[in-house]
Amino acid sequence: MKGIILAGGLGTRLHPLTKITNKHLLPVFDKPMIYYPIQTLINAGIDDILIVTGGNHAGDFLKLLGNGKEFGLKHINYTYQEGEGGIAEALRLAEHFADNKKICVILGDNIIEKNIRSQVNAFKNQKKGSMILLKEVSDPSRFGVPELVGDKVINIEEKPKVPKSKFAVTGIYMYDNTVFDIINEQKPSGRGELEITDVNNAYIKRGEMSWEILDGWWTDAGTFESLRRATNLVAETGANKV
C-alpha cells in the first residue's frame, strides 16, 4: 500500500503565522507538523510516500525532509498543487503515483497518539472499496460527521449544525484504485472545491465503505486552538506510539 500526505492549502486560519511558511511546517511541540503524518504512515508499515503540497513555500519541504533519510526512508516523492481546490482535488494529483494500488491518505495536520497498523492491515485484506477512521469528539460540528445505522455508515454530513452522531471522520482515509474515477465524476461544491466527503459518500452509495475507531487521542492542528491542543497533547503524552 502507498501513502499520501496532503499538505497543501494556504493555511489562512493560522495567519499571520502562515504568511511566511506552510502550515504543515509549523512546530507541534518539538517537531515540525509534517513529521507526525510521515511517522504515522511509517509506523503502519508504509514506506512509499508522496507529499502533495503547494503555495509559495513548497520548496521548504525539500529543504526540511530531503529524501527522508531521517525517517529511515530511501526516498520521498513530492508533487505540487496549484491554488486551492479541496482535499479531493489535491488527492487527484496522486493518481500516477498510486499506480492502481491501494492507498492510505492522511491530512498533513492530523496527529494521533498511537498507530493505525491494525486498520491498514485490515484494509489490505478488504477486497475493494474504502475505509474511514472515526473518533468520538466533543465538537463534531467542526468535522465531517457519519450517520450510523447498526454497523454501517449510511451518510457523511460535512460540518452539520445538528450532528447525527458524536463521531468525527478523521483525516485518515483508505481507498482502492477506483477513487480517482470517483473524484473525476465529482462536481465542485458551493465553495468551489472537490470535497472528500462527496468521495466518501460515493463509496457509501456503492456499499463499499468500512470504518473503524481510531485508538488513542486524535487532533487536527489547523486552527490556533487545535494547534495549541496538539502541542499540549504531544508534550504530555507523546505521539505516534508503536
PyMOL commands that set and color helices and strands:
alter all, ss='L'
color gray80, all
select helices_A, chain A and resi 12-14+17-19+23-25+35-43+59-65+69-71+87-92+95-98+117-125+140-142+179-185+196-205+224-237
alter helices_A, ss='H'
color red, helices_A
select strands_A, chain A and resi 2-7+27-28+31-32+49-54+77-81+103-107+111-112+130-136+144-149+152-158+167-175+209-213+218-219
alter strands_A, ss='S'
color yellow, strands_A
deselect
rebuild
show_as cartoon
